[in-house]
Amino acid sequence: MSEEGKTDYFHYLADDLMKVKRYDDAIKLYEKLVDLHPGEDSFLLSLAWAYHDSGRLADAVDCFERLLNVELKQEVFTGFAFDELVRIFKEKGEYNRLVDVCKKVVAAQPDDTALLSELGDAYLKAGRASEAVGVFEKIVEVEQDASAAYCNLGNALVATGNFDGAEEAYRKAVEIDPSEAGSFYNKLAYVYFDAGHDKRAEMAFRRGLEFRIDEPMYHCGLGDVLVRLGKINDANDEYDKAVDLNRASSAAYYNRFGNTLARESYHLQAIEAFKKAIAADPKNPFYYVRLAESYTAIERPDMAEKICRQVESLK
């Protein structure tokens, strides 16, 4: 058999072994193919996926990094290996490694604002907010009419505690794309909410509603932060407004409200919300489960057991 014939045979056999999840055997063949054809990137890519699917992520990363080095030397940057490394590092929570690979790619492609944005996001995930601000400031200098870039800058500024700067960045985003003002302020509200700045989140949600009073999810978001602020009656009003705007989703809204209340240990109020969800959709077992959990939390095992029996009857 010719060398070309052997290569094809090993390749087909390795691919077939992958299909039946015989990863170790497939890896041996792919490693052999890589050794025989060190310049053939397709074999290295196949080996990377074999390592990945077998759970050998460190070896997979090594292969993808080798492929990335090849990509960076090409005239047209495809970014395939880069995308896989980004995905793996995000899944594993290895954010400093994510920063390193993003910096490497940006150094080779300094004018690509999409890659710069990926680096800024990596800095944020790594808890390096000041460096993220620097990256997003570079982007808005280049893309002065890109509302999304100003939103990203605002998010980074929130992480540094520069709230005035964040508000100004979002104001510029609204100036660029006024039709999306409600969406932008809703986005800012969630950035504040996730960072634990509840009063600022409340104000941002209300700003969003000034532009889109007819958007039920904005009312839900405001209701959630009002729960965290202990304003339960006001929160209930916001969820009722959401239901009035979209009756078809009332069960989902009340379930969300119940979950929000339960997370903040307002179980008595959560019970009422879950009951409303069940009334709107009595065949959804998840609503009963959440209701039972809140009854358990207030030490009413008798009611929790009763609800669990109802769940069984649904089956």
Summary of the structure (lengths in Angstrom):
residues: 315
radius of gyration: 26.2
end to end distance: 61.2
largest distance: 80.2
contacts: 1001
relative contact order: 0.04
helix: 83%
strand: 0%
